[in-house]
Amino acid sequence: MLSALKKPKFLVFSITQSASLFGDKLDYMAMLALFAWLSARGGWDQSRAIATLAVVGALPTVIFAPAAGLLVDRWDRRKVMIACDSVRVLLVAAMPFVAAGLGSMTLIYAIAFSIFLCGLLFNTARMSILPGLVDAEEDLGSQRILAANSFINLTGRIATLLGMVLGGLIVDWSGWARIGIRPSWSAGFYVDALTYLVSVVGLIVIYRQVHAPPCERPLRSLPEAASTLRMMLARLLGVFTDLGDAWKLIGRTPSLLFVYASTVAFVALGAGVLVLFIPIIQLPADAGGLGLGTRGVGLVAGAGSVGLILSSVGYGAIGHRVKKHAVVLAAFLACSVCAVVLSFTSSVPIVMVGAAIAGLGLSPIYIATDTLVHESVPAGIRGRVFSNREWVLHVCFAINAFLLGQLTRVVPRRSLLLVIGALVGTASVVGFFVTRKKNVG
């Protein structure tokens, strides 16, 4: 990592982007606190509100991801990043006024959609300028890129952990009222806007020092813009063709079939936690919850993040000794048991332990399934398989979250969480028998 950190422009970039990522998680915690506040104040159903947010968050990727790369390749990536974070400063800062002043869920979701869309364009541009931050064309350039990716990954995980833990404390802190910030969750949005502003300032500082990749046929006229729009639509339609090709490959490749089945199971658990268990953490005990508020969500997420970090290090060290499909199935089984236990318990220590155990299972699932794709798919179509998996993940997540949000009208949250845990656990046990004699990996 030191080879990359010797480049001042990369150091400034990584620090400011860590602040921005911290703000992303803080924004998420503020949204949860906002929904809890609206639920108590205006009778909004918290689970359905969170489910709708999940759908809104997935839509930019589902709709625009195929075209985002095409656009970013035709613009100056540095300007894209500065513009996206500048817009996010304004949108995030406006959220408390829209929510508390107008109480319009439609406007709240419209702002959230715009924030997620800016994030999609920002992240697409960010990854493309990374080599220019470490002068990849010089000697040891390849080594610096690896070091840069490792450092950004490390700081990203730390920022995520801090954002979830501190974010819950920030949005629930009663002291904000003494300096005129009401409701308290508003502070989360203001701090988030500040982190995006830090990102903008950092990008401006290093703007002329960053070697931006040349634009591929930059847009210079309205006819060219119209042509690019047609290409975007063609790219979007091509997603469905690529999905068909991917499913054909999946059908004849056991390891890929296993990876996509794992994606469905992962989405089921993730949607269950987001839509069902987070409100349980926030709600008071007399309403069937744990009474921990939004700060409790941050603490539970922090316990899960610690497990995730530990398993990431541990599996990276010894994972090559165990069959990857067995690790994934065991991780899903452990997570499903945790879901079943959490559906019953109201004990905070048990919840924290369960979150940590679930976190221990997440990294092996990520790492093992990615490795199975790398090993099973030829390099020429590997990107297509990865991007299609990401597209399927977001579509399935949006559908699962929406359905769970609607089911909470007639079925208790804890019962739904129990059913999800039981289904994933049963599928994991069946998976051990089905894959025992197959060459899955």
Summary of the structure (lengths in Angstrom):
residues: 441
radius of gyration: 22.2
end to end distance: 31.4
largest distance: 65.2
contacts: 1519
relative contact order: 0.13
helix: 85%
strand: 0%
